[in-house]
Amino acid sequence: ATAELIFLVCVCVHVCVYVGFNCGINPCFLLWPGFMFVLGEHLRLCPQDYTCCSSQMEETLAQQSERDFLKAVSDNSQFLLTTFTQRHRRFDEFFKELIDLSEKSMNQMFTKTYGLLFTQNAHVFQELFLELRRYYSGGSVSLAEVLSDFWSRLVERVFSLVNPQYQFSEDYLECVSKHAEQLQPFGDVPRKLRVQVSRAFIAARALSQGLATGRDIVNKATKVSGSYSCVRGLMRQWYCPLCRGMPSVRPCRSLCLNVMKGCLANQADLDTEWNNFIDALYQVSEKLEGPFNMELAADSISVKVSEAIMHMQENSVSISSKVFQGCGNPRPAPARSKRSPKESGGNRRPFRTYTPEEKPTTAAGTNLDRLVTELKERLRPMRGFWVSLPHTICNDEKMAADVTNEDRCWNGQTRGRYLPDVTGDGLVSQINNPEVEVDIARPDVRTRQLIMELRVVTNKLRHAMSGQDMDFMDSEEGSGSGGGDHGERYNHDWPGYGPYSPPYTKPSNNPASNPAKPPRGRDRNGSKWNRNNGQGRVRSAAGLLPFSPFSLLPLPFVVTAATMWR
């Protein structure tokens, strides 16, 4: 009897010292007087057999078991949170710097060629890049309308340039820009640029928003709060062995799985939409790496604009003739004194496009291919995360016994094999969970909200894969900001990307595919050609932006245009 008493005292001291060191509890404060095992009639969570845990000790251990559980969830989901947070920051910085570099390269090119004359009219291009930034940052901006408005502003200025012998009223230039779509003064360049820029910006914004949404959902989903039944299951598997004098015995793995599946039943219900979300992120990243390449799109803006201006100048005679027929003959400009070659800009170099060596350097010290490759490597293991989380936690040797130790693990009552079957995944499957009572008739409201958030962002990503912006599909007659061009492809815009390259289709003549531009400070109503050639305020061609590749223009035009460069 004396030997048995000594053994019981030693076990109780062992248990309490273990709890003290591992749980931060003062063991002397929690021990029963005399360090004795007593019947556990006072216990509410652990089996009411002989125990050396008091009611207060059981309550403290229950709180500790919940903290251990929350920490396990947080630790095992940390790679999700870190990936979404870091990838979002890197892509966001990268995309913003691409836009900055695109604007900077255009300013440098045009300023070097035209100097002050460009800077005086640079607001047209500044507004374009301002709207592109607004769109990328989540603003309610239609890319099709932004680009349409940009070309309208540009055609007025270039039209005045190629006809320096005339002066034009605002109404006259309004007539020109209103019918630019019919005249096609810039050729097919505006449509090509719209397709290229829209696809890339839509995909870039969708990916950035998707990564931010993933980060937020992980943050919300891991903020679990254990129910009473969950905490009871956690306590029974992790700390009830201590109260029975078996601190080194780990819970059986099947017991651990049943407890975790009960506690994480709502998170498991995220699995289907979560996997769809991860797949959509992966596919959009592939599009950005291939046919919707943001680097190529940002780099092409200045090149495409220069091509458009050159096209208009090369065809200035026919374009002007059509305009004069439709809008009327303009007033001749007043005679001007001859300027010196230096004043007239004759010493300036013709406008030209980039050579490959002069293209802007990669933004943010990296490139898109590397960013996408790193992201895809991190997305692959995220599929099925919420369903596999109980297994991940229970595979930790600190949390549960190895499957090879099924006969010597804690089964919830004593040391031995755990007999009940492991339940399925999700809320409905917990109806037969022997360890955690779950009310399957009351789905968690927060989980339902997270599922809806996942569906919304997944739909945006899927539409982005076709070059469509879901936010503008209704306002643009179902075409989205992609302008209905999601089947188009241009070999000189995109390199070959195998299966990721969309097939080329013949451009549509449907006006619905070319949304009308919005008014910008003056009335754009009316559809007939205005033949009033001298009404309204007069706009002198001297203040307009002179883009002039001299090598492409006939000599009389160069001489005439030189008089306005001062």
Secondary structure, 3 states (H helix, E strand, C coil): CHHHHHHHHHHHHHHHHHHHHHHCCCHHHHCCCCCCCEECCCCCCCCCCEECCCHHHHHHHHHHHHHHHHHHHHHHCHHHHHHHHHHHHHHHHHHHHHHHHHHHHHHHHHHHHHCHHHHCCCHHHHHHHHHHHHHHCCCCCCHHHHHHHHHHHHHHHHHHHHCCCEEEEHHHHHHHHHCHHHHCCCCCHHHHHHHHHHHHHHHHHHHHHHHHHHHHHHHHHCCCCCCHHHHHHHHHHHCHHHHCCCCCCCECHHHHHHHHHHHCHHHHCCHHHHHHHHHHHHHHHHHHHCCCCHHHHHHHHHHHHHHHHHHHHHCHHHHHHHHHHHHCCCEECCCCCCCCHHHHCCCCCCCCCCCHHHCCCCHHHCCHHHHHHHHHHHHHHHCCHHHHHHHHHHCCCCCCCCHHHCCCCECCCCECCCCCCCCCCCCHHHHHCCCCCCCCCCCCHHHHHHHHHHHHHHHHHHHHHCCCCHHHCCCCCCCCCCCCCCCCCCCCCCCCCHHHCCCCCCCCCCHHHCCCCCCCCCCCCCCCCCCCCCCCCEECHHHCCCCCCHHHCCHHHHHHHHCCCC
